[in-house]
Amino acid sequence: VDYEKLVENGLHDEFVTLHESGIASRDLLQCLWGEDLLDENDFLIDLMRITLLASDWNFDGQTNLFLIPNLVSRDDIKPEKAFAGHDVAEFRFDFTGSFLPIG
């Protein structure tokens, strides 16, 4: 994901929130997935819900937020440091426990 695109779309703070707490807005997910998947956003979000990769986060009267448990960081790296000298951000989904069905 292009960091400048996040800033341009006003999603920098939401990206920081994703990095710090694993909470993503629908707008942020759409930006991260890119324009090629714009028509599939609802499908992808539903798929994430069904496979427990995301849960609705409807606290403090906020809607269209999702908790992505696997992105909850256990380290203290700031997003700005992650972007230092890089044009791209990378997130990895860890299926070490293999909780998804095989096949």
The 8 nearest C-alpha neighbors of each residue, nearest first, counted from 0:
[[1, 87, 88, 31, 2, 89, 86, 4],
 [0, 2, 4, 87, 3, 86, 5, 88],
 [3, 1, 5, 4, 0, 6, 86, 87],
 [2, 4, 6, 5, 1, 7, 86, 8],
 [5, 3, 7, 1, 2, 6, 8, 0],
 [6, 4, 10, 2, 8, 3, 7, 11],
 [5, 7, 9, 3, 11, 4, 8, 10],
 [6, 8, 4, 5, 9, 3, 10, 11],
 [9, 7, 5, 6, 10, 4, 11, 30],
 [10, 8, 6, 7, 11, 5, 12, 13],
 [9, 11, 5, 13, 8, 12, 6, 14],
 [10, 12, 14, 6, 13, 5, 9, 15],
 [13, 11, 15, 14, 10, 16, 9, 17],
 [12, 14, 16, 10, 15, 11, 17, 23],
 [13, 15, 17, 11, 16, 12, 10, 18],
 [14, 16, 12, 18, 13, 17, 19, 78],
 [17, 15, 13, 19, 14, 18, 20, 22],
 [18, 16, 21, 22, 14, 23, 15, 20],
 [17, 19, 15, 16, 21, 20, 14, 72],
 [20, 18, 16, 17, 15, 21, 72, 71],
 [19, 21, 71, 17, 22, 16, 18, 72],
 [20, 22, 17, 71, 70, 67, 66, 18],
 [23, 21, 66, 17, 65, 20, 67, 16],
 [24, 22, 65, 17, 64, 27, 66, 21],
 [23, 25, 64, 27, 26, 63, 65, 28],
 [24, 26, 28, 27, 63, 29, 64, 23],
 [27, 25, 29, 24, 28, 30, 10, 23],
 [28, 26, 30, 24, 29, 25, 31, 23],
 [27, 29, 31, 25, 30, 26, 32, 24],
 [28, 30, 26, 32, 27, 31, 33, 25],
 [29, 31, 27, 33, 28, 32, 26, 5],
 [32, 30, 28, 33, 29, 0, 27, 5],
 [33, 31, 29, 30, 28, 36, 34, 35],
 [34, 32, 30, 31, 35, 36, 29, 37],
 [33, 35, 37, 36, 32, 30, 29, 38],
 [34, 36, 33, 37, 32, 38, 39, 29],
 [37, 35, 39, 34, 38, 33, 32, 40],
 [36, 38, 34, 39, 40, 35, 29, 33],
 [39, 37, 36, 40, 41, 35, 42, 34],
 [38, 40, 36, 42, 37, 41, 43, 44],
 [41, 39, 43, 42, 37, 38, 44, 36],
 [42, 40, 44, 43, 39, 45, 38, 46],
 [41, 43, 45, 39, 40, 44, 46, 38],
 [44, 42, 46, 40, 45, 41, 39, 47],
 [43, 45, 47, 41, 46, 42, 40, 48],
 [46, 44, 48, 42, 47, 43, 41, 49],
 [45, 47, 43, 49, 44, 48, 42, 50],
 [46, 48, 52, 44, 53, 50, 45, 49],
 [49, 47, 53, 45, 51, 46, 50, 54],
 [50, 48, 46, 51, 47, 45, 52, 53],
 [49, 51, 47, 52, 48, 46, 99, 53],
 [52, 50, 48, 53, 49, 47, 54, 46],
 [51, 53, 47, 50, 67, 48, 68, 54],
 [54, 52, 67, 48, 47, 51, 66, 65],
 [55, 53, 66, 65, 48, 56, 67, 51],
 [54, 56, 65, 57, 64, 66, 53, 63],
 [57, 55, 65, 64, 66, 58, 54, 62],
 [58, 56, 62, 61, 55, 60, 64, 59],
 [57, 59, 60, 61, 56, 62, 64, 55],
 [58, 60, 61, 57, 62, 56, 64, 63],
 [61, 59, 58, 57, 62, 56, 63, 64],
 [62, 60, 57, 59, 58, 63, 64, 56],
 [61, 63, 57, 64, 60, 56, 58, 55],
 [62, 64, 25, 24, 65, 61, 55, 56],
 [65, 63, 24, 56, 62, 23, 55, 25],
 [64, 66, 55, 56, 23, 54, 22, 53],
 [65, 67, 22, 54, 53, 21, 56, 68],
 [66, 68, 53, 21, 70, 69, 52, 22],
 [69, 67, 70, 71, 66, 21, 53, 52],
 [68, 70, 71, 67, 92, 93, 52, 21],
 [71, 69, 21, 68, 67, 72, 18, 17],
 [72, 70, 21, 20, 68, 69, 73, 19],
 [71, 73, 74, 70, 19, 18, 20, 21],
 [72, 74, 71, 75, 19, 70, 76, 20],
 [75, 73, 72, 76, 77, 19, 71, 18],
 [74, 76, 77, 73, 72, 19, 78, 18],
 [77, 75, 74, 78, 80, 81, 79, 72],
 [76, 78, 80, 79, 75, 81, 18, 15],
 [79, 77, 81, 80, 15, 82, 76, 18],
 [78, 80, 82, 81, 77, 83, 76, 15],
 [81, 79, 83, 82, 78, 77, 76, 84],
 [80, 82, 78, 79, 83, 77, 76, 88],
 [83, 81, 85, 79, 80, 84, 78, 88],
 [84, 82, 80, 85, 81, 79, 86, 78],
 [83, 85, 82, 86, 81, 80, 87, 79],
 [86, 84, 82, 87, 83, 88, 81, 2],
 [87, 85, 1, 2, 82, 84, 88, 0],
 [86, 88, 0, 1, 85, 89, 2, 82],
 [89, 87, 0, 82, 90, 86, 1, 2],
 [88, 90, 87, 91, 0, 81, 82, 92],
 [91, 89, 92, 88, 70, 18, 93, 0],
 [92, 90, 93, 89, 70, 69, 94, 88],
 [91, 93, 94, 69, 90, 70, 95, 52],
 [92, 94, 95, 91, 69, 96, 97, 70],
 [93, 95, 97, 96, 92, 98, 99, 69],
 [96, 94, 97, 93, 98, 92, 99, 69],
 [95, 97, 94, 98, 93, 99, 100, 92],
 [98, 96, 94, 95, 99, 100, 101, 93],
 [97, 99, 96, 100, 94, 95, 101, 50],
 [100, 98, 97, 101, 50, 94, 96, 51],
 [101, 99, 102, 98, 97, 50, 94, 96],
 [102, 100, 99, 97, 98, 94, 96, 50],
 [101, 100, 99, 97, 98, 50, 94, 96]]
